[in-house]
Amino acid sequence: MRRYFFMICVMLMTMACAQKPLVIVQIADVQLGFDAAVKGSVPGAEYVNDLTFEVECLKATVAKVNELKPDMVVFTGDQVHLPYDKEQWDAFVQGIADIDPSIEQYHLPGNHDHILKDGTADPQDFIARFGSDRFAVRKNNVNVVGINTSLIYFDSALEQDQMVWLEEALDATQASDVTLIFGHHPFFCENIDEEDSHVQIPKLKRRQYFDYFRSKGVDAVFAGHLHDNRAGEYEGIPMLTTTSSGYQLGDGPASIRVITIIDGQMSEELVPII
């Protein structure tokens, strides 16, 4: 009897010491208004700011998030198609209001969420709306860090300020932590030496950032922007690009990425919203 009691105690102590899983949902490129822009770009077509398609996708996305009940959701940018369009922003804010309030929300800007000034991205309107264009939070020995990749992509004067902030955020991590970076633009799609295009961080900066991430013990980087799925790796750090939860430019379905960390091990999967 004593032996049985001892085994039960050991089991309960082991369960108590086991790390609680941390579940993060990444939502990329809601981009309210993209469908209307595509239809309006057809020669002879009249542009109509019809948000029906993306609003329905956002409703399905929110329903899936509430079903999964993650610890947090990270929106990795391009919440709207036109940064100055109040109707698009209002529809986005109304849609995400239905997310279970117990689920933490974090928002990062994409290139479509910035108003371009003098050829570079100005994040001030986004900051006024969401409080910041970056974040760093630590939960269950997991560091979740979000950055404004448009500052890097557009070679903004604010990039250096963000780099100082990022160094402070990553210096606060511990060796036993899992550290994840989120942003809008992928640093690369499949190979860090792939040729430059309009979609990824310029080659001149990719290796610089990933070598820095490696030196800081970053475990994975997540992005959006492509409206398609891609996966690459550099020096053991996955670069995972998640498709849109709305309008698709690839063959995959509208999806979210579910990231689970337990006992220092990360797993992830794409989950269709319908």
C-alpha positions, 0 to 999 in steps of 0.5 A: 500500500505504501509503495502504491501511495509513493508511486501516485505521489511521484506521478502527481509530482511529475505531472505538476513539474511538466511544462504547460504547453503553449499554443500560438496561432499565426494568422497571416494576410487577412487583407480586407479588400484584396479580392475587390482590388483584384476584381477591380484591376480587370480592364474595363471593370469598375472598382467596388470596395466589396469586402464580403469575401474577406469578411466571411474568411475572417469570420471562419478564422475567428470561429476556428481560433475560438474552437482551438482556444490557443494561448495567443494569436499573432497577426503577421500583417496586411490586415487591410489592403488599403491603409487609409481605408476606414471601411476596411479597418472598421471591418477588421476591428469588428471581425476580431472583436469576436475572438475569445477575450481570454486569448491574447492578441498581438498585431504586426504591420504588413506593407499594406498596413503602412502609408508610404512616405518618401519611399519608406514605410511610416508605422505611425498610423498603425502604432496609433491603432494598435499601440506598437508595431512590435512586441516581445512576450515570455510565457512558459519559457517561450519568448515570442517576439514580433518585429516590423519587417517593413522597416527592414524591407524598405530600408527605413531609418527606423530599422536601427531603432528596432534593432536596438529594441530587438537586441534588448528583447533577445538579451532577456531570453534564457538558454533554456527558452524557446525563442520564436520570431514573427514578422510579415515579410519572409527573409527568404522563401526556400533558400537564403541565397535565392535571388531577390524579388518583391516578396522577401527581405533583400539578400543583402540583409538576410544572412546578416539577420539570420546569423544574428538570430542564430547567435541569440538562440532563435529557434524558428522564424514565421512570416506571411506576405506570400498568400502561399506556403513556403518553407526553408532553413538556414543553420538549423533555423526554420523559415516558415511562411504561412499562407493567407487566411483569405485570398490565395495566390497559391494552391493551398486552402485558406489556413492558419498555422498552429504552433505548439511548444511543450517541454522545449520542443516545438511542433507546428501544422497548417490548419484550414479555416474551413 
